[in-house]
Amino acid sequence: MPESLGYQPDAMDEKPEGEPISRLELVQADLKELGVFPYQIIQGGRAYEIDRDFYNGRIFSEAERPFTVAEVVDIGESSNEHSSIYKLGPEPGDGSYVNGLNEIVFLRDIAPDVYQQFPPDLQEKADFPTISQSCTEPDRPTYLVENMFKGKLLGTIHEASPDLITPEDMETIVEFIDTFGKYANLNERSVTDLDVETRSAYDHFKKKFNSWSSALAEHLGQKAYQQAADFLEQSKEVFDRTPTKLVAGDINPTNIIKQENGKIGFFDWERLNRVNDPSSDYAFLFIDLFHSPELQEQLYRSAAARNNEDFPICFRANMLCNRGIGELNYWTQLKKSSEDPAVHERADFAIERIKAVLVDALNGTGIWGEPNPPQVSG
């Protein structure tokens, strides 16, 4: 056991009765009960007591996010060869608390049935995580322990690493998203047991457009801003006739891992929601693939071939009023907030590539121009 990490399993025994339990102490108590040792913290999750001294510097992310995530090993193990993931959910009363419940219910009760309906060749290429233990007791945060996928993440939350993604991998990703969407929405428990938000794509995009569209006007001008706003209004009738379906809600490069065994693993299922937008689970990864227009085109065309004639309009609206301008805004703000020339260079590259996607989305050119794209009426 790596003693240098400083784990103190008996720390809870000395807690005075009635004194509030901190999030760090709750983590310690859970790990002691589970009989596992923290190998490294992956996400701090509002537990700032989990600091670099306690974990000897082994922290990937200190961002104030609602989930605390750690790689853990069985007590007595001398290495991380048999690692699992321990994930502590938000506090009861937190707006994200139900997300932790939904993730446990989905992975424990729904995903196994959905996976069994996948074609055998897809089962050989893609995986859901498997929960070994979980807690949904009232009056405390949820937790789960799941198998850890060994491999490499496909990038960061804003920047995919195309050198890790082969054309075959991209086909697997698209097939997984499409097949998950098909069978999860046929599963009765996904309707009865999940307490997920139901969104109107039009309303959601309008809200995001109001938040992020200043970057669109800054880089492409007021005319482009107005074109995008008009396109969303004209697209409303398409969204209105589109069925509302369960989606993963957070398929991005940091939630996809290329495993050492060659399979693609999809994890972090706490953002499940229902929305009338068939492009929802493709758009995040698509825009983060700006280093590779070829992979972007492959993703889009493969997804479009699996959907109906309204898919291109929904995808263009997603780029112009949601994911596309969201990433344009991110890189714009990152450049403005940094004096590092290397950051400026990365941001400038990303901005130029994202602008090209948005110009094509505005004009119905590029990947949206061949074959003749469906036209928005109005």
C-alpha positions as CSV (number, residue, x, y, z in Angstrom):
1,M,0.0,0.0,0.0
2,P,1.5,3.4,-0.9
3,E,1.8,4.8,2.6
4,S,3.1,8.2,1.3
5,L,-0.4,9.2,0.4
6,G,-1.2,9.7,4.0
7,Y,-4.6,7.9,4.3
8,Q,-5.9,7.8,7.9
9,P,-8.7,5.2,8.0
10,D,-9.4,5.8,11.7
11,A,-9.9,9.6,11.4
12,M,-13.7,9.3,11.7
13,D,-13.4,7.4,15.0
14,E,-12.1,10.6,16.7
15,K,-14.9,12.9,15.5
16,P,-16.7,14.6,18.4
17,E,-20.4,13.5,18.5
18,G,-22.7,16.0,16.9
19,E,-20.0,17.9,15.0
20,P,-20.7,18.3,11.2
21,I,-18.9,15.8,8.9
22,S,-16.9,17.5,6.1
23,R,-16.9,16.1,2.6
24,L,-13.4,14.9,3.1
25,E,-14.4,13.0,6.2
26,L,-17.3,11.5,4.4
27,V,-15.0,10.3,1.7
28,Q,-12.7,8.8,4.3
29,A,-15.6,7.0,6.0
30,D,-16.9,5.6,2.7
31,L,-13.5,4.3,1.7
32,K,-12.9,2.7,5.1
33,E,-16.3,1.0,4.9
34,L,-15.7,-0.2,1.3
35,G,-12.2,-1.5,2.2
36,V,-10.5,0.5,-0.5
37,F,-7.5,2.9,-0.6
38,P,-7.4,6.2,-2.5
39,Y,-4.8,5.9,-5.2
40,Q,-5.4,9.4,-6.7
41,I,-8.1,12.0,-6.8
42,I,-9.5,12.7,-10.3
43,Q,-11.9,15.4,-9.4
44,G,-12.1,17.4,-6.2
45,G,-15.8,18.0,-6.2
46,R,-16.1,20.9,-3.8
47,A,-14.0,19.0,-1.3
48,Y,-11.2,21.6,-1.0
49,E,-9.9,19.8,2.2
50,I,-8.8,17.1,-0.3
51,D,-5.6,19.0,-1.1
52,R,-2.2,18.4,-2.6
53,D,-0.6,17.7,0.7
54,F,-3.1,15.0,1.7
55,Y,-2.6,13.3,-1.6
56,N,1.0,14.1,-2.1
57,G,0.2,16.2,-5.2
58,R,-1.8,13.4,-7.0
59,I,-4.7,15.6,-8.1
60,F,-5.9,15.9,-11.7
61,S,-8.6,18.6,-11.1
62,E,-9.4,21.0,-8.4
63,A,-12.4,22.6,-10.2
64,E,-15.4,23.2,-8.0
65,R,-17.6,20.5,-9.5
66,P,-20.4,18.7,-7.7
67,F,-18.9,15.2,-7.9
68,T,-15.8,13.9,-6.1
69,V,-14.1,11.2,-8.1
70,A,-11.2,9.0,-7.0
71,E,-9.3,6.0,-8.3
72,V,-9.2,3.5,-5.5
73,V,-7.6,0.1,-4.9
74,D,-8.5,-2.7,-2.5
75,I,-6.8,-2.3,0.9
76,G,-3.6,-4.4,0.8
77,E,-3.0,-4.0,-2.9
78,S,0.5,-2.7,-3.7
79,S,-0.4,-1.2,-7.1
80,N,-3.3,0.1,-9.1
81,E,-3.6,-3.0,-11.3
82,H,-7.1,-3.7,-9.9
83,S,-8.4,-0.1,-9.7
84,S,-12.0,1.0,-9.4
85,I,-13.6,4.4,-9.5
86,Y,-15.3,5.8,-6.4
87,K,-17.7,8.7,-7.2
88,L,-19.4,10.7,-4.5
89,G,-22.4,12.7,-5.6
90,P,-23.6,16.2,-4.6
91,E,-25.1,17.0,-1.2
92,P,-28.8,16.5,-0.8
93,G,-30.5,19.8,-1.6
94,D,-27.9,20.6,-4.3
95,G,-29.5,21.0,-7.7
96,S,-27.3,18.2,-9.1
97,Y,-28.2,15.7,-6.3
98,V,-30.7,13.9,-8.5
99,N,-28.1,13.5,-11.2
100,G,-26.1,11.2,-8.9
101,L,-29.3,9.1,-8.3
102,N,-30.0,8.9,-12.0
103,E,-26.5,7.8,-12.9
104,I,-26.7,4.9,-10.4
105,V,-30.1,3.8,-11.5
106,F,-29.1,4.0,-15.2
107,L,-25.8,2.1,-14.8
108,R,-27.1,-0.4,-12.3
109,D,-30.6,-1.2,-13.6
110,I,-31.0,0.0,-17.2
111,A,-27.6,0.0,-19.0
112,P,-27.1,-3.8,-18.6
113,D,-30.4,-4.5,-20.3
114,V,-29.7,-2.0,-23.0
115,Y,-26.2,-3.4,-23.6
116,Q,-27.6,-6.9,-24.0
117,Q,-29.6,-5.7,-26.9
118,F,-26.6,-4.3,-28.7
119,P,-25.4,-6.2,-31.7
120,P,-22.6,-8.7,-30.7
121,D,-20.0,-6.9,-32.8
122,L,-20.8,-3.6,-31.0
123,Q,-20.5,-5.3,-27.6
124,E,-17.0,-6.3,-28.7
125,K,-16.1,-2.7,-29.5
126,A,-17.8,-0.5,-26.8
127,D,-18.6,-0.6,-23.1
128,F,-20.7,0.9,-20.3
129,P,-19.1,1.0,-16.8
130,T,-20.3,-1.7,-14.4
131,I,-21.3,-0.8,-10.9
132,S,-20.1,-3.1,-8.1
133,Q,-21.4,-1.1,-5.1
134,S,-23.6,2.0,-4.6
135,C,-25.4,4.0,-2.0
136,T,-28.7,5.9,-2.3
137,E,-29.5,6.3,1.3
138,P,-31.5,9.5,2.1
139,D,-29.9,12.5,3.8
140,R,-26.4,11.9,2.4
141,P,-24.7,12.1,-1.0
142,T,-24.9,9.1,-3.2
143,Y,-21.9,7.1,-4.1
144,L,-21.0,4.4,-6.6
145,V,-18.0,2.2,-7.2
146,E,-17.5,1.1,-10.8
147,N,-14.9,-0.7,-12.8
148,M,-12.1,1.6,-14.1
149,F,-11.5,1.7,-17.8
150,K,-7.7,1.5,-18.5
151,G,-6.6,3.5,-21.4
152,K,-6.4,7.1,-22.8
153,L,-9.1,9.8,-22.8
154,L,-9.9,11.1,-26.2
155,G,-8.9,14.6,-25.2
156,T,-10.0,17.5,-22.9
157,I,-13.5,18.9,-22.5
158,H,-12.8,21.5,-25.1
159,E,-10.2,19.8,-27.4
160,A,-10.3,16.3,-28.7
161,S,-7.1,14.5,-29.6
162,P,-7.6,13.2,-33.1
163,D,-4.4,11.2,-33.1
164,L,-6.1,8.8,-30.7
165,I,-9.2,8.3,-32.9
166,T,-9.1,6.1,-35.9
167,P,-11.9,6.1,-38.5
168,E,-13.0,2.7,-37.1
169,D,-13.2,4.3,-33.6
170,M,-15.4,7.1,-35.0
171,E,-17.8,4.6,-36.5
172,T,-17.9,2.7,-33.2
173,I,-18.7,6.0,-31.3
174,V,-21.5,6.9,-33.7
175,E,-22.9,3.4,-33.7
176,F,-22.8,3.4,-29.9
177,I,-24.7,6.7,-29.6
178,D,-27.3,5.6,-32.1
179,T,-27.8,2.2,-30.6
180,F,-27.9,3.5,-27.0
181,G,-30.5,6.0,-28.1
182,K,-32.6,3.4,-29.8
183,Y,-32.7,0.8,-27.0
184,A,-32.6,3.1,-24.0
185,N,-35.8,4.7,-25.2
186,L,-37.5,1.4,-25.6
187,N,-36.6,0.4,-22.0
188,E,-39.6,0.9,-19.7
189,R,-37.4,1.6,-16.6
190,S,-35.8,4.5,-18.4
191,V,-39.3,6.1,-18.3
192,T,-40.4,5.0,-14.9
193,D,-37.2,5.0,-12.8
194,L,-35.2,8.0,-14.1
195,D,-36.0,11.5,-12.8
196,V,-34.4,13.5,-15.6
197,E,-35.1,16.9,-17.0
198,T,-37.1,17.2,-20.1
199,R,-35.9,20.0,-22.4
200,S,-37.2,21.9,-25.3
201,A,-34.3,22.1,-27.7
202,Y,-35.6,25.4,-29.1
203,D,-35.9,27.0,-25.6
204,H,-32.5,25.6,-24.5
205,F,-30.8,26.9,-27.6
206,K,-32.4,30.3,-27.3
207,K,-31.1,30.5,-23.7
208,K,-27.6,29.5,-24.8
209,F,-27.7,31.9,-27.7
210,N,-28.4,34.8,-25.5
211,S,-25.5,33.8,-23.3
212,W,-22.8,33.1,-25.9
213,S,-23.7,34.8,-29.1
214,S,-21.6,37.9,-28.4
215,A,-18.6,35.8,-29.5
216,L,-20.4,35.1,-32.8
217,A,-20.9,38.8,-33.5
218,E,-17.4,39.6,-32.4
219,H,-15.8,37.2,-34.9
220,L,-18.3,37.0,-37.7
221,G,-20.2,40.2,-37.5
222,Q,-23.7,41.4,-36.7
223,K,-25.1,40.0,-39.9
224,A,-24.0,36.5,-38.9
225,Y,-25.4,37.0,-35.5
226,Q,-28.8,37.9,-37.0
227,Q,-28.6,35.0,-39.5
228,A,-28.1,32.6,-36.6
229,A,-31.0,34.1,-34.6
230,D,-33.2,33.8,-37.7
231,F,-32.2,30.3,-38.4
232,L,-33.2,29.2,-34.9
233,E,-36.6,30.8,-35.3
234,Q,-37.1,29.1,-38.6
235,S,-36.0,25.8,-37.1
236,K,-38.6,25.9,-34.4
237,E,-41.1,24.0,-36.4
238,V,-38.6,21.2,-37.0
239,F,-37.9,20.8,-33.3
240,D,-41.6,21.0,-32.6
241,R,-42.2,17.9,-34.7
242,T,-39.2,16.0,-33.4
243,P,-39.9,13.4,-30.7
244,T,-38.4,13.9,-27.3
245,K,-35.9,11.1,-26.4
246,L,-33.5,10.2,-23.6
247,V,-29.9,11.3,-24.4
248,A,-26.7,10.9,-22.5
249,G,-26.2,14.6,-22.4
250,D,-22.4,14.7,-21.9
251,I,-20.6,12.7,-24.6
252,N,-17.4,14.7,-24.9
253,P,-13.7,13.7,-25.2
254,T,-13.1,13.5,-21.4
255,N,-16.0,11.0,-21.0
256,I,-14.8,8.6,-23.8
257,I,-11.7,6.4,-23.3
258,K,-9.8,4.2,-25.7
259,Q,-9.1,1.2,-23.6
260,E,-5.9,-0.8,-23.6
261,N,-7.9,-3.7,-25.0
262,G,-9.1,-1.6,-28.0
263,K,-12.7,-1.1,-26.8
264,I,-14.2,2.3,-26.4
265,G,-15.5,3.1,-22.9
266,F,-18.3,5.6,-22.3
267,F,-18.6,6.9,-18.7
268,D,-20.0,9.8,-16.6
269,W,-23.8,9.3,-17.1
270,E,-25.0,11.9,-14.6
271,R,-26.3,14.3,-17.2
272,L,-29.0,12.2,-18.7
273,N,-31.9,14.2,-20.0
274,R,-34.7,14.1,-22.5
275,V,-34.7,16.5,-25.4
276,N,-36.2,16.8,-28.9
277,D,-32.9,17.1,-30.7
278,P,-31.4,14.1,-32.5
279,S,-28.0,15.9,-32.7
280,S,-27.6,16.3,-29.0
281,D,-25.2,13.4,-28.2
282,Y,-23.1,14.1,-31.3
283,A,-22.6,17.8,-31.2
284,F,-20.3,18.1,-28.2
285,L,-17.6,15.7,-29.6
286,F,-18.1,17.1,-33.1
287,I,-17.1,20.7,-32.3
288,D,-14.2,19.5,-30.0
289,L,-12.8,17.7,-33.1
290,F,-11.7,21.0,-34.7
291,H,-8.2,19.7,-35.2
292,S,-9.5,17.2,-37.7
293,P,-12.2,18.4,-40.2
294,E,-12.0,14.9,-41.7
295,L,-13.2,13.2,-38.4
296,Q,-15.8,15.9,-38.0
297,E,-17.2,15.1,-41.5
298,Q,-17.1,11.4,-40.8
299,L,-19.0,11.8,-37.5
300,Y,-21.6,14.1,-39.1
301,R,-22.2,12.0,-42.2
302,S,-22.3,8.7,-40.3
303,A,-24.8,10.2,-37.8
304,A,-26.9,11.8,-40.6
305,A,-27.2,8.5,-42.4
306,R,-28.8,7.0,-39.2
307,N,-31.3,9.8,-38.8
308,N,-34.1,11.4,-40.8
309,E,-34.1,14.4,-43.1
310,D,-34.5,16.9,-40.2
311,F,-31.2,15.9,-38.7
312,P,-29.1,18.5,-40.7
313,I,-31.3,21.4,-39.6
314,C,-31.1,20.3,-35.9
315,F,-27.3,19.9,-36.1
316,R,-26.9,23.3,-37.8
317,A,-29.0,24.9,-35.1
318,N,-27.0,23.2,-32.4
319,M,-23.8,24.6,-33.8
320,L,-25.1,28.1,-34.4
321,C,-27.0,28.5,-31.1
322,N,-25.5,26.0,-28.7
323,R,-22.4,23.9,-28.9
324,G,-20.6,25.7,-31.7
325,I,-20.9,29.2,-30.3
326,G,-20.3,27.9,-26.8
327,E,-16.9,26.7,-27.8
328,L,-16.2,29.8,-29.8
329,N,-17.0,31.8,-26.6
330,Y,-14.8,29.5,-24.5
331,W,-11.7,30.0,-26.7
332,T,-12.4,33.7,-27.0
333,Q,-12.6,34.2,-23.3
334,L,-9.5,31.9,-22.7
335,K,-7.4,34.1,-25.0
336,K,-8.6,37.3,-23.3
337,S,-7.9,36.0,-19.9
338,S,-4.3,34.8,-20.6
339,E,-1.0,36.5,-21.4
340,D,0.7,33.3,-22.4
341,P,1.6,33.3,-26.1
342,A,1.2,29.5,-26.3
343,V,-2.4,29.9,-25.0
344,H,-3.0,32.6,-27.6
345,E,-1.7,30.4,-30.4
346,R,-4.0,27.4,-29.3
347,A,-7.0,29.7,-29.0
348,D,-6.4,31.4,-32.3
349,F,-6.2,28.0,-34.1
350,A,-9.4,26.8,-32.4
351,I,-11.3,30.0,-33.1
352,E,-10.4,29.9,-36.8
353,R,-11.5,26.3,-37.1
354,I,-14.7,26.8,-35.2
355,K,-15.5,29.9,-37.3
356,A,-15.2,27.8,-40.4
357,V,-17.7,25.3,-39.1
358,L,-20.1,28.2,-38.2
359,V,-19.8,29.9,-41.6
360,D,-20.7,26.6,-43.3
361,A,-23.6,26.1,-40.8
362,L,-24.9,29.6,-41.6
363,N,-24.7,29.1,-45.4
364,G,-25.5,25.4,-45.7
365,T,-22.1,24.8,-47.3
366,G,-19.3,22.3,-46.5
367,I,-20.7,19.2,-44.9
368,W,-24.1,20.6,-45.0
369,G,-24.0,21.4,-48.7
370,E,-23.7,18.0,-50.2
371,P,-26.0,16.4,-51.1
372,N,-28.6,19.2,-51.3
373,P,-29.5,19.9,-47.7
374,P,-33.1,20.0,-46.5
375,Q,-34.3,23.6,-46.5
376,V,-35.8,25.4,-43.5
377,S,-39.2,26.6,-44.3
378,G,-40.4,30.1,-43.4
